[in-house]
Amino acid sequence: MTMKSWSVAISFLCAPSVLGLAGNVSAQEKSVRPGVNDNFKNPNAKQFVERFETESREVFAKRKEIADACPIQPGQTVADIGAGTGLFTRIFSEKVGPEGKVIAVDIAKNFVDHIAKVSSDLGQKNVTTQLCTADSTGLTANTVDVAYICDVYHHFEYPEKSMKSLYEAIRPGGKVVLVEFHRIEGKSSEFSLKHVRAGQEVFEAEIAKVGFKKVKEIPDLLKENYMVIFEKPKS
């Protein structure tokens, strides 16, 4: 065998399976829920404030308890993923203090603009905004201590790509807080059964697949939702 033949053979043996790699790329390129974000292409922020920030919504009614259960410390950088109208962005701004930072991330420019204005009006100078895409948070690598994803993960069209981008953004030892609707046949609301594509086990497995490790679950706090905390390994 010639030297060139050896080189080709070694390259083929060391490379990932061509078929396997093509399959992974194909899977990542396909939306798991086409059209799920159509309502957020040009949302009316004021209307969504009335819809999201109401006592009939569990995560609003329990907002203080949820925020207190998040592993957030003064001086940290927190990314509010799918920040929407900025409910938790405003709460986290107070928790991290003037030395900390909150990045409100959303796919809808109207929401991002709304959050920027409200934060400015409130004098919350530690809040910045980030317009993301359907498959990436757009966050800078190794800059985030805690990421918060509330009733938003089921809107990820490309969950693997989005979570990989978040994994890169989280510092080693950093946390991801997931608050999401239960999806249990015969128990969850009709809305959850139709709107949420999968249950807790599936979502946890997807998040673990990109490298995060589940470290804690907050029991008995919520009924319609569950709250789970993941960590990016330190090494």
C-alpha positions in Angstrom: 0.0 0.0 0.0 1.3 3.4 -0.9 1.8 6.3 1.6 -1.1 8.1 0.0 -3.3 5.0 0.5 -2.4 4.7 4.1 -3.2 8.4 4.6 -6.7 8.0 3.1 -7.3 4.8 5.1 -6.3 6.4 8.4 -8.4 9.5 7.7 -11.4 7.3 7.0 -11.0 5.2 10.2 -10.5 8.2 12.4 -13.4 10.2 11.1 -17.0 9.8 12.3 -19.3 7.6 10.3 -20.3 9.5 7.2 -23.8 8.1 7.4 -24.1 8.9 11.1 -22.8 12.4 10.7 -25.2 13.1 7.9 -28.1 11.7 10.0 -27.2 14.1 12.9 -27.0 17.1 10.6 -30.3 16.2 9.0 -32.0 15.8 12.4 -30.6 19.2 13.6 -31.8 21.0 10.5 -35.4 19.8 10.9 -37.8 21.8 13.1 -39.4 19.7 15.8 -42.5 21.9 15.8 -42.9 24.0 12.6 -45.0 27.1 13.1 -45.0 27.0 16.9 -43.6 30.5 17.1 -45.8 32.1 14.4 -47.7 34.1 17.1 -44.4 35.7 18.1 -43.3 37.0 14.7 -44.9 40.4 15.4 -46.4 40.3 18.9 -48.3 43.2 20.5 -46.3 43.5 23.7 -49.1 45.3 25.6 -51.6 42.5 24.8 -49.1 39.9 25.9 -48.5 41.8 29.2 -52.2 41.4 29.9 -52.0 37.7 29.0 -48.7 36.7 30.7 -48.7 39.0 33.8 -52.0 37.9 35.4 -52.7 36.0 38.6 -54.5 33.3 36.7 -51.1 32.2 35.2 -49.3 30.0 37.7 -45.8 31.2 37.0 -46.9 34.8 37.6 -48.8 34.0 40.8 -45.7 32.1 42.1 -43.1 34.5 40.6 -41.5 35.4 43.9 -41.3 31.8 45.1 -39.9 30.7 41.7 -37.3 33.5 41.8 -36.3 32.6 45.3 -35.8 29.0 44.3 -33.4 30.0 41.5 -29.7 29.7 42.3 -29.0 33.3 41.6 -26.5 35.4 43.6 -25.6 39.1 43.6 -23.1 40.0 41.0 -23.9 37.1 38.6 -24.9 37.3 35.0 -28.3 35.8 34.3 -29.8 35.0 30.9 -33.6 35.1 30.8 -34.2 32.8 27.8 -37.5 33.6 26.0 -38.0 36.6 28.3 -41.3 37.6 26.7 -42.6 40.7 28.4 -39.7 40.8 30.9 -41.5 39.6 34.0 -38.6 37.6 35.4 -36.0 39.9 33.8 -37.2 42.7 36.1 -37.2 40.4 39.2 -33.7 39.0 38.4 -32.4 42.6 37.9 -33.1 43.2 41.6 -31.6 39.9 42.7 -28.2 40.3 40.9 -27.9 43.9 42.0 -25.9 46.7 40.4 -22.8 44.6 40.0 -24.7 41.8 38.2 -26.2 41.6 34.8 -29.4 40.3 33.2 -29.6 39.5 29.5 -33.2 39.3 28.2 -33.1 36.9 25.3 -36.1 36.6 22.9 -36.9 35.7 19.3 -39.4 38.6 19.0 -38.0 42.0 18.4 -41.1 43.6 19.8 -40.6 41.9 23.1 -36.9 42.8 23.2 -37.7 46.5 22.5 -40.5 46.4 25.2 -38.1 45.0 27.8 -35.4 47.6 26.9 -37.9 50.5 27.3 -39.4 49.2 30.6 -36.0 48.5 32.1 -34.8 51.9 31.2 -38.0 53.5 32.6 -37.4 51.6 35.9 -33.7 52.6 36.0 -32.6 48.9 35.8 -29.2 49.7 34.2 -28.0 46.1 34.6 -30.5 44.8 32.0 -29.4 44.2 28.4 -31.3 42.5 25.6 -30.4 39.9 23.0 -32.4 39.1 19.9 -32.0 35.4 19.3 -32.8 33.1 16.3 -34.8 29.9 16.1 -31.7 27.7 16.6 -29.3 29.9 18.7 -29.4 32.0 21.8 -26.8 34.3 20.3 -25.0 34.5 23.6 -21.2 34.9 23.9 -19.3 31.8 25.1 -18.6 31.5 28.8 -20.4 34.6 30.0 -23.5 33.4 31.8 -23.8 32.1 35.3 -27.5 31.1 35.3 -29.9 30.7 32.4 -33.6 30.7 33.1 -36.1 29.0 30.7 -39.7 29.4 31.8 -42.6 28.0 29.8 -40.5 28.4 26.7 -38.6 25.2 26.1 -41.6 23.7 24.3 -41.3 26.6 21.8 -37.7 25.6 20.8 -38.0 24.5 17.2 -34.4 23.3 17.2 -33.8 22.2 20.8 -30.5 20.5 20.3 -28.9 23.5 18.5 -30.4 26.0 20.9 -29.2 24.1 24.0 -25.8 23.6 22.5 -25.5 27.4 22.0 -26.6 27.8 25.6 -24.1 25.2 26.8 -21.3 27.2 25.2 -22.6 30.4 26.8 -22.8 29.0 30.4 -19.6 29.1 32.5 -18.4 25.8 33.9 -20.4 25.1 37.1 -23.2 27.4 35.8 -26.8 26.5 36.1 -29.9 26.2 33.9 -33.3 26.5 35.5 -36.1 24.9 33.6 -39.8 25.7 34.4 -42.1 23.9 32.0 -45.7 22.7 31.8 -46.5 19.2 32.9 -47.7 17.1 30.0 -49.5 14.1 31.6 -52.4 12.3 29.9 -55.5 12.5 32.0 -54.0 15.0 34.4 -52.7 18.0 32.4 -55.0 20.6 30.8 -56.1 20.3 27.3 -53.9 23.3 26.4 -50.8 21.5 27.7 -51.6 18.2 25.9 -52.1 20.0 22.6 -49.5 22.7 22.8 -46.6 21.1 24.6 -44.8 18.5 22.4 -43.5 16.2 25.1 -43.3 15.5 28.8 -40.7 16.1 31.4 -38.6 13.0 30.8 -38.2 13.8 27.1 -37.2 17.4 27.8 -34.8 16.4 30.5 -33.1 13.8 28.2 -32.7 16.4 25.5 -31.0 18.9 27.8 -28.8 16.2 29.3 -27.8 15.1 25.8 -25.9 18.3 25.1 -23.9 17.9 28.4 -25.9 19.4 31.3 -26.5 17.4 34.4 -29.7 17.5 36.4 -28.8 18.4 40.0 -32.1 19.4 41.6 -35.8 19.3 41.3 -38.1 21.7 43.2 -41.0 19.7 44.5 -44.5 20.9 45.6 -43.9 24.5 44.5 -46.0 24.3 41.3 -48.9 22.3 40.1 -49.3 23.0 36.4 -45.5 23.2 35.9 -42.3 21.5 37.1 -39.0 23.2 38.1 -35.7 21.5 37.5 -32.1 22.8 37.8 -29.2 21.6 35.6 -25.5 22.3 35.9 -22.7 22.5 33.4 -19.9 20.3 34.7 -16.9 22.3 36.0 -14.3 20.2 34.2 
